[in-house]
Amino acid sequence: MRGTLGAAGSSEDVRVGGPLIVTEDLALLDDLLRLCAAAGAEPEVHHTVPERRASWADAPLVLVGDDAAARCRGAARRQGVILVGRERDDPDDPDVWRRAVEIGADCVLRLPDAESWLVDRIADAAEGAGRQALTVGVIGGRGGAGASTLACALALAAARTGRRTLLVDGDPLGGGLDVLLGGERAEGRRWPDFVASKGRVGGGALEESLPSVRGLRVLSWDRGEEVQVPAEAMRAVLAAARRRGGIVVVDLPRRIDEPVTEALAQMDLGLLVVPGELRAVAAAHRVASLVGGVLDDLRAVVRGPYAPGIDEQWVADTLGLPLAGELPHDPGLLAALDGGAPPGGEARGPLGRFCAAFWERALAPEAVS
C-alpha cells in the first residue's frame, strides 16, 4: 500500500529507538508521546530514574518533566538531558533553573512553544544524527551528456565501498534511474508518494521505504503521468536522506526551477558533465552560470571523444570550473546498457574505475572534514 511519508509518523513508518521520558504529569506525558510519534521514535517511559542504569545512560535523549526533576537528583551526569515543562509554568522562576542545574540538563523547554524544535531534536537523537551524507549532484551540460549514466555509476561505486548509499532521481522526464539500474519492478515508494511531504521526514523511515537495487536505495519515478515535486517536498526528502549519513547522489535536470534550486542548496558539490565539443561547451556555459548561482562547488567532468583542438582541461578552463576528471570514452557502454547491464556495474571497466577514483578523492579525510 502506498501512502505519503510526511512529518508526522504514520502506521506505515518505521519506528526508531526513542528517548527516555521521566514524568508523572499525564498531560505533559501525552504531549511528549505525541511529539515522539511525530519524530518516528518509540520512547521508554518511567516515573523516576530507571533502576537499570543503562536506560538512563544509553538513551539517545532524556526528557525530564518538571514534576520529576527532584526525583532525578543524583542520576549519573550525561549529555542530552532536557527539562521540559508546560507553558503554564513560569519560565523565569529561578527554581526551574536550579532544578535544571541539579540534574545536569542541557536546556529548559516549555511546551507548546518549543514543540517544533523538540520534534527535530528527538528525531536527530533517535536516528543517531552525526556527520551528514556527502551529497553530490550530477547535471548534464547539454541534453544527452550522460549525467544519468554517471549518477548511476557513482552510486554503484559508492555502494561497493560499503557505505550507505542513496540515489535520487531528480529529473521526472529522464525515464527513471530505477529502469537504468534494472530495478523498475523492485517494490518500494517512488516520488509520487512524497509530493505531499512537509516539515520533517524521518530518515530511517525514508530509507526503509525505498526500493533496494544492487546494494543501494533508489528514489525514482513510477510509470504514471508526470507529477510535480514541490520545493518543500524536495527539501524535506533530501534533508532526511542527508541525515542518514553515507553518500547521496542526485541526478538533476538542466532546468533550474524551485525544486531543483532546493536540491542544489543541499549539495556538497556538483558535477557538470560536458562532452568534448564546441556546442556542448557553449550549452554547458549557460547551465554552469545558472547552477553556480546556487551551488558554490561546481566541477566539470569532461567526456570524450574530443573535437579537434579540444581537451578536458581546455573545456574546464573555458567554463571557469575546476576539472573533476575526464570521463573516458567507452565504446562498449551503449551495447552493455542495451543488454541490461547497469552503467558502471563492472568495477574494472572504464566508467567503474573513474567513479572509484572520484570517491577515493572525495572521501579522503581532508576532502570531507
C-alpha positions, 0 to 999 in steps of 0.5 A, a space after each residue: 500500500 502506498 501512502 505519503 511519508 510526511 512529518 508526522 509518523 504514520 502506521 506505515 513508518 518505521 519506528 526508531 529507538 526513542 528517548 527516555 521520558 521521566 514524568 508523572 504529569 499525564 498531560 505533559 506525558 501525552 504531549 511528549 508521546 505525541 511529539 515522539 510519534 511525530 519524530 518516528 521514535 518509540 520512547 521508554 517511559 518511567 516515573 523516576 530514574 530507571 533502576 537499570 542504569 543503562 536506560 538512563 545512560 544509553 538513551 539517545 535523549 532524556 526528557 525530564 518533566 518538571 514534576 520529576 526533576 527532584 526525583 532525578 537528583 543524583 542520576 549519573 551526569 550525561 549529555 542530552 538531558 532536557 527539562 521540559 515543562 508546560 507553558 503554564 509554568 513560569 519560565 523565569 522562576 529561578 527554581 526551574 533553573 536550579 532544578 535544571 542545574 541539579 540534574 545536569 540538563 542541557 536546556 529548559 523547554 516549555 511546551 507548546 512553544 518549543 514543540 517544533 524544535 523538540 520534534 527535530 531534536 528527538 528525531 536527530 537523537 533517535 536516528 543517531 544524527 552525526 556527520 551528514 551524507 556527502 551529497 553530490 549532484 550530477 547535471 548534464 551540460 547539454 541534453 544527452 551528456 550522460 549525467 544519468 549514466 554517471 549518477 548511476 555509476 557513482 552510486 554503484 561505486 559508492 555502494 561497493 565501498 560499503 557505505 550507505 548509499 542513496 540515489 535520487 532521481 531528480 529529473 521526472 522526464 529522464 525515464 527513471 534511474 530505477 529502469 537504468 539500474 534494472 530495478 523498475 519492478 523492485 517494490 518500494 515508494 517512488 516520488 509520487 508518494 512524497 509530493 505531499 511531504 512537509 516539515 520533517 521526514 524521518 530518515 530511517 523511515 525514508 530509507 526503509 521505504 525505498 526500493 533496494 537495487 544492487 546494494 543501494 536505495 533508489 528514489 525514482 519515478 513510477 510509470 504514471 503521468 508526470 507529477 510535480 515535486 514541490 520545493 518543500 517536498 524536495 527539501 524535506 526528502 533530501 534533508 532526511 536522506 542527508 541525515 542518514 549519513 553515507 553518500 547521496 547522489 542526485 541526478 538533476 535536470 538542466 532546468 533550474 526551477 524551485 525544486 531543483 534550486 532546493 536540491 542544489 542548496 543541499 549539495 556538497 558539490 556538483 558535477 557538470 558533465 560536458 562532452 568534448 565539443 564546441 556546442 556542448 561547451 557553449 550549452 554547458 556555459 549557460 547551465 554552469 552560470 545558472 547552477 553556480 548561482 546556487 551551488 558554490 562547488 561546481 566541477 566539470 567532468 569532461 567526456 570524450 571523444 574530443 573535437 579537434 583542438 579540444 581537451 578536458 582541461 581546455 573545456 574546464 578552463 573555458 567554463 571557469 570550473 575546476 576539472 573533476 576528471 575526464 570521463 573516458 570514452 567507452 565504446 562498449 557502454 551503449 551495447 552493455 546498457 542495451 543488454 541490461 547491464 547497469 552503467 558502471 556495474 563492472 568495477 574494472 571497466 572504464 566508467 567503474 574505475 573513474 567513479 572509484 577514483 572520484 570517491 577515493 578523492 572525495 572521501 579522503 579525510 581532508 576532502 570531507 572534514 
